[in-house]
Amino acid sequence: MTPTVVFDVISAIGFAIATGAILRTDPNVLGRLPKLFLTICMSLYTLVGLSNIIEHAGITPYLDRYEDYLEIIFIPFFLFFVFSVQNEEESRRRIQAEQETRAINENLELLIAERTAALEASNRELESFCYSVSHDLRAPLRHIDGYSRILLEDLQGRLNEEDRLYLERLRHSTLKMESLIDDLLELSRVTRADLDRQKVDLSLMAREIVTELGKASPARAIEWHIDGGMWAQGDPLLLRVALVNLLGNAWKYTNRTAHAIVEFSSVRENDHQTFFVRDNGAGFSMDYADKLFIPFQRLHREEEFEGTGVGLATVKRIIARHGGRIWAEGSVDHGATFYFTLR
């Protein structure tokens, strides 16, 4: 046996051992495609080694052509290996990215669950507070109003004008405080209430509100213009609260107008519908427009127009909860227009 044959035998045995080792390697460590490629390559080199042994031992010279064939076959397998390694690396990156995304989503879900639990706890505390306000504050207010009324009735004729005026102011203040509590509770309710979105006929709703206003003050003569066919997606109860405040404000601030006109209509621009309530009443200065929707901020004296300054703040929260916005335009003694959108 010549040294060349010995070297060929050692090479063939080495390639065969390498092939066996690759076959036993975990695919997750090496990668399935690289493992397949290395297995094929080592098998080819083992066959080439056997071919060299046969050739160099002088058994037959004709196997040399098969060795050439095997070496030629190696070229496409090498190209396959290059692309397979690249694909395997991309696959690993994709799997890693998916795992990171999954971990982020799990953390996000946990964070959302924690925030939701905290929000629910806060809502329960707020409900408890609202109950305390509505119950614990109303009782003493009723007592103050009741005793004041009793004094006015029992001491009628014995009170001088100044004392009677003091008692009437006391009763008026308790009624105002009770109205303020009602408005605050309404503001809290519209913030916490769940939205029940439906298709709402705003035209019909506005006409019902106008009828109720007319029954409350039958002596008032107002020219109403309410467009028909105004529909919107939203919570009917909350939208009714918003329209009651907007139309009620128009009703209130046209009280001193000789020929009061109130319009409820809409315009469509760029596939978005904008609703508006317009009146020709007292109006307001645009210099103070930023205060309109802030609770307790009033642009008119109470002696002129009664109110608590919470109504428009309630409207703004309702519109915001529907994904829309509200704004106003006006001028003193020339009326005001309130615009709002819904999504």
C-alpha positions in Angstrom: 0.0 0.0 0.0 1.5 3.3 -1.1 1.6 6.4 1.1 -0.9 8.0 -1.3 -3.4 5.3 -0.7 -2.9 5.5 3.1 -3.6 9.2 2.9 -6.7 8.6 0.9 -7.9 6.0 3.4 -7.4 8.4 6.3 -9.2 11.2 4.4 -12.1 9.0 3.6 -12.4 7.8 7.2 -12.2 11.4 8.4 -14.9 12.6 6.1 -17.1 9.6 7.1 -16.6 10.4 10.8 -17.4 14.1 10.1 -20.6 13.0 8.3 -21.7 10.9 11.3 -20.9 13.8 13.7 -23.0 16.3 11.6 -25.9 13.8 11.6 -25.9 13.7 15.4 -25.8 17.5 15.8 -29.0 19.2 17.1 -30.7 21.0 14.2 -31.5 23.9 16.6 -27.8 24.5 17.2 -26.5 24.2 13.6 -29.7 25.0 11.6 -31.6 22.5 9.4 -30.4 23.8 6.0 -26.7 24.1 7.0 -26.8 20.7 8.6 -28.3 19.2 5.4 -25.7 20.9 3.2 -22.7 19.8 5.4 -24.1 16.2 5.5 -24.2 16.1 1.7 -20.8 17.7 1.3 -19.2 15.3 3.8 -20.9 12.4 2.0 -19.5 13.6 -1.4 -16.0 14.0 0.0 -16.3 10.5 1.5 -17.2 9.1 -2.0 -14.4 11.1 -3.5 -12.0 9.6 -1.0 -13.2 6.1 -1.8 -12.8 6.9 -5.5 -9.2 8.0 -4.9 -8.4 4.8 -2.9 -9.7 2.7 -5.8 -7.8 4.7 -8.4 -4.5 5.0 -6.5 -4.6 1.3 -5.6 -4.7 0.5 -9.3 -8.0 -1.3 -9.2 -9.4 0.7 -12.2 -8.6 4.1 -13.7 -12.2 4.6 -14.9 -13.6 5.7 -11.6 -11.7 9.0 -12.1 -14.5 10.3 -14.2 -17.0 9.7 -11.4 -14.7 11.7 -9.1 -15.0 14.6 -11.5 -18.7 14.3 -11.6 -18.8 14.4 -7.8 -16.6 17.5 -7.7 -18.9 19.2 -10.3 -22.0 18.3 -8.3 -20.3 20.0 -5.3 -20.5 23.5 -7.0 -24.4 23.8 -7.0 -24.4 22.4 -3.5 -22.0 25.1 -2.4 -24.2 27.8 -3.9 -27.1 26.2 -2.2 -25.2 26.4 1.1 -24.5 30.1 0.7 -28.2 31.0 0.2 -29.3 28.5 2.8 -27.1 30.1 5.4 -28.4 33.5 4.5 -32.0 32.3 4.7 -31.3 30.6 8.0 -29.9 33.8 9.4 -33.0 35.8 8.2 -35.2 33.1 9.7 -33.4 33.4 13.0 -33.8 37.1 13.0 -37.4 36.8 12.2 -38.0 34.3 15.0 -36.1 36.5 17.4 -38.1 39.6 16.3 -41.4 37.6 16.7 -40.3 36.5 20.2 -39.4 40.1 21.2 -42.8 41.3 19.8 -44.6 38.6 21.7 -42.8 39.6 24.9 -43.7 43.3 24.3 -47.3 42.4 23.7 -47.4 40.3 26.8 -45.9 43.2 28.8 -48.4 45.6 27.2 -51.3 43.4 28.0 -50.1 43.2 31.6 -49.7 47.0 31.7 -53.2 47.5 30.2 -54.7 45.1 32.7 -53.0 46.9 35.6 -54.1 50.3 34.3 -57.7 49.0 33.7 -57.8 47.7 37.3 -56.5 51.0 38.6 -59.1 52.9 36.5 -61.9 50.6 37.7 -60.8 51.2 41.3 -60.7 55.0 40.7 -64.2 54.8 39.1 -65.5 53.0 42.2 -64.0 55.6 44.5 -65.6 58.3 42.3 -69.0 56.7 42.4 -68.7 56.5 46.2 -67.8 60.1 46.3 -70.7 61.1 44.0 -73.0 59.2 46.3 -71.6 61.0 49.3 -72.1 64.3 47.6 -75.6 63.6 46.4 -76.7 62.2 49.8 -74.7 64.0 52.5 -74.8 67.4 51.0 -78.4 67.4 49.8 -79.8 66.7 53.3 -78.4 69.8 55.0 -79.4 71.9 52.0 -82.9 70.6 52.2 -82.9 71.5 56.0 -81.7 75.0 55.3 -84.3 75.6 52.6 -87.0 74.0 54.7 -86.3 76.0 57.8 -86.0 79.2 55.8 -89.3 78.6 54.2 -90.9 77.9 57.6 -89.5 81.2 59.0 -90.9 83.1 56.1 -94.4 81.5 56.5 -94.5 81.7 60.3 -93.1 85.2 60.7 -95.0 86.6 57.8 -96.1 90.1 58.7 -93.6 90.4 61.6 -90.4 90.5 59.5 -89.2 93.8 58.2 -88.2 94.0 54.5 -84.5 93.6 55.2 -85.0 90.4 57.2 -87.3 88.9 54.6 -84.8 89.7 51.9 -82.1 87.9 53.9 -84.2 84.7 54.2 -85.1 84.8 50.5 -81.5 85.1 49.6 -80.7 82.2 51.9 -83.3 80.1 50.1 -82.0 81.2 46.7 -78.5 80.2 47.6 -79.5 76.8 48.8 -81.4 76.2 45.6 -78.4 77.3 43.6 -76.1 75.0 45.5 -78.4 72.1 44.9 -78.5 72.9 41.2 -74.7 73.1 41.2 -74.5 69.6 42.8 -76.8 68.3 40.1 -74.6 69.7 37.4 -71.4 68.3 38.9 -73.0 64.9 39.2 -74.1 65.1 35.6 -70.5 66.1 34.6 -69.1 63.2 36.5 -71.7 60.8 35.0 -71.0 61.6 31.4 -67.3 61.1 32.0 -67.7 57.6 33.4 -70.7 56.3 31.5 -70.2 53.5 29.0 -70.9 54.5 25.4 -73.8 52.7 23.7 -73.3 53.8 20.1 -76.4 53.7 17.9 -77.8 55.5 14.9 -79.4 58.6 16.4 -81.9 61.0 14.7 -80.7 64.3 16.0 -83.4 66.2 14.2 -86.2 64.3 16.0 -84.3 64.6 19.3 -84.0 68.4 18.9 -87.7 68.8 18.1 -88.5 66.9 21.3 -86.2 69.1 23.4 -87.7 72.2 21.8 -91.2 71.0 22.7 -90.2 70.5 26.3 -88.7 74.0 26.4 -91.9 75.4 25.1 -94.0 73.7 27.7 -91.7 75.0 30.4 -92.1 78.6 29.2 -95.2 78.9 27.0 -95.0 82.7 27.0 -91.7 82.7 25.1 -92.0 83.2 21.3 -89.0 81.8 19.5 -88.6 81.1 15.8 -87.0 77.6 15.5 -85.3 76.3 12.4 -84.4 72.6 12.7 -83.2 70.8 9.6 -84.5 67.3 9.0 -82.5 64.1 8.3 -79.6 64.8 10.6 -78.3 61.5 11.8 -75.2 60.5 13.8 -73.6 57.5 15.4 -73.5 57.9 19.2 -74.9 57.3 22.6 -78.5 58.6 22.5 -78.6 59.5 26.2 -75.4 61.5 26.2 -76.2 63.2 22.9 -79.5 64.2 24.3 -77.7 65.8 27.3 -75.5 67.7 24.9 -78.4 69.0 22.8 -80.4 69.9 25.9 -77.5 72.1 27.0 -76.8 73.7 23.6 -80.5 74.3 22.8 -81.2 75.3 26.4 -78.4 77.9 26.2 -79.8 79.3 22.9 -83.2 79.5 24.6 -81.8 81.2 27.7 -79.5 83.8 25.9 -82.3 84.9 23.5 -84.6 85.8 26.4 -84.0 89.5 25.9 -84.1 89.4 22.2 -87.3 90.9 20.6 -87.4 88.4 17.7 -85.5 85.4 18.9 -84.3 82.9 16.2 -82.5 79.6 16.9 -81.2 77.3 14.2 -80.0 73.7 14.4 -78.5 72.5 11.2 -75.4 70.9 9.7 -72.9 71.3 6.8 -70.8 68.6 5.1 -67.2 69.2 4.2 -64.7 66.6 3.0 -67.0 63.7 4.0 -67.3 65.1 7.5 -70.5 66.4 8.9 -70.4 69.5 11.2 -73.5 70.3 13.3 -74.2 73.7 14.7 -76.6 75.6 16.9 -76.9 79.3 16.1 -78.9 82.0 17.9 -79.3 85.8 17.7 -79.1 86.3 21.4 -76.7 88.0 23.8 -73.6 86.4 22.2 -70.1 86.8 23.7 -66.8 88.3 23.1 -64.3 86.1 21.2 -61.6 87.4 23.6 -63.0 85.1 26.2 -63.9 82.1 23.9 -61.3 79.9 25.6 -63.3 80.1 28.9 -66.5 78.8 27.4 -65.9 75.1 28.1 -64.1 75.4 31.4 -66.3 74.5 34.5 -67.6 77.4 36.5 -66.3 80.0 34.0 -69.2 82.3 33.0 -69.1 85.1 30.5 -72.3 86.7 31.8 -73.3 88.0 35.2 -75.8 85.8 37.1 -78.1 88.8 37.4 -78.4 88.7 33.5 -78.6 85.0 32.9 -78.8 82.3 35.6 -76.6 79.2 35.4 -73.7 77.4 37.1 -71.2 77.4 34.3 -71.0 73.6 34.0 -73.3 72.9 31.0 -70.8 73.6 28.2 -68.1 71.8 30.0 -70.4 68.8 30.1 -71.1 69.2 26.4 -67.4 69.3 25.6 -66.8 66.0 27.5 -69.6 64.3 25.7 -68.4 65.4 22.3 -64.8 64.4 23.2 -66.0 60.9 24.2 -67.5 60.6 20.8 -64.2 61.4 19.1 -65.3 64.8 18.0 -64.6 68.4 18.9 -66.6 71.5 19.7 -65.9 75.2 19.2 -67.8 78.5 19.2 -68.0 81.8 17.4 -69.9 84.9 18.5 -70.0 88.6 19.1 -71.6 90.7 21.8 -75.4 91.3 21.2 -75.2 89.5 17.8 -75.7 85.9 18.9 -73.4 82.9 19.0 -72.9 79.7 17.0 -71.7 76.4 18.5 -70.2 73.9 16.1 -69.5 70.2 16.9 -68.5 67.1 15.1 -69.0 63.4 15.9 -67.1 60.3 14.8 
